[in-house]
Amino acid sequence: MTATECEDRRYALTDTLDDLRGCTDPLERTYLVAALLQGASELALLVGGNWLGTAKWLSRRLAAADPGLHRRLTGAAAAAVADQPGGAAEFEATVHTVLQRAGGPIWAGYRRGPQGRTP
């Protein structure tokens, strides 16, 4: 993964995580959690220098590379979708952990121009 790809992934996760924080619709929350679960799993694998996978293989690769993170992400995602008490907060915290490992969230002012990132 290039530095540019990492920044793009960090920004996408940060933005989607912000959407989840403001979400009140349980159906929309399901889509946001699914997008965050996939994005966080992929970023964690890439930052760790691991191969990606799709569907069940994404889960299996993350479980092999970082079993603790895999358990936390998938367990918290299921709890967030089910609207269990504390589920969304635990999921957000776990996604934030992945972002921190990759260099932290990227917020407002991030844009990509023809020559790369512009402040």
N, C-alpha and C positions, 0 to 999 in steps of 0.2 A: 504494500500500500504506500503510495506516495504521500508526502506531507499535504498536498492539495486534497487528495482523496480523504485523508484523515480529517482535515478541517471541514470538508463538505459533510462527512458523516456526523461529526460532532455537532455541527450547526443543525442538521436535520433532526437529530435526537433531542437537542436542546429545545428546538421549536415545538416538536411533537410533545415533549414532556410538559411544556408550558400549556399546550392545548389540553392535556389531560388534567392539569391542575384546575382549569376553569370549567371542566366538563360536568354537566349535571344530567345529561341524557345517558341512561344506562346502555342503550344500543350503540351510541357513538363511542362510549367508553370502551366497549368491546373491540371496536376497530382500532382505537388509539392504543390500547394495551397490546393488541396483536402486532401493530406496526413497531411499537417500542420493543417488544420482546424479540422480534426478528432483528431490528436494527442494533439493539444492545448486544445480542448474541454475536452478530457478525463483527461488530467493532471489537468486542472482547477477543474474539478469535484472531482477527487481523493484527491487533496490537501485540498479541502474544506470539505472532509469527506462525499461526496455524492455518491450515486449509479450511475453507468454508464448505458448507453443504447446503442443501435445500430440504425443506420439510423435516422428516424424521432424521435426516443426516445432519442437519444443523444442530438439532438437539443432541445427537450422539457425539458429534465432534466437540461441542462445548462440554458435555459430560466427561469426555475423556481428557480434555485439556484443563478444565477447572471444575471439578465435581461440586465444590462448595458454591461457587457462583451459579452453576447450573441449577442446583437445588433452590437457592434463594430466588433466582429470577423466575423460574417456572412456578414455584410455590406461591410467590407473591403475585405473579400475573394471574394465576387461577383465583386467588383471593380477591384481587382487584376487580376482575370480571364478575365474580359472584357478589360483589359489594359487601364483603365481610368486613367487620370492624377492623380498622388498621391496615387492611389489605392494600389500598391505594397508596397509603403513606409508605409502607414497606416496599412496594414495587418502585415508587418514585425514588426512594433512597438507594435501592439496588441499581437502578439505571444510572443514578448520579455517581455511584461508585465506579461504574464502567466508564462514564465520561471523565472522571478524575484520572483514571488510569491512562486515558488517551490524551490528557492534556487539559481537561476541564471543559465546561460548557462554553459555547460561543453564542453571544447575545446580539443585541441590536448593533447595527453598523456593519455587519458582515455582508459583503457582496462579492461576487466573483465577476471580474471583468475579463476582457479578451487576453490580458497579460497575467491573469491570476487574481489573487485576493487584493482588494482595494480597501483601505481604511475608511 
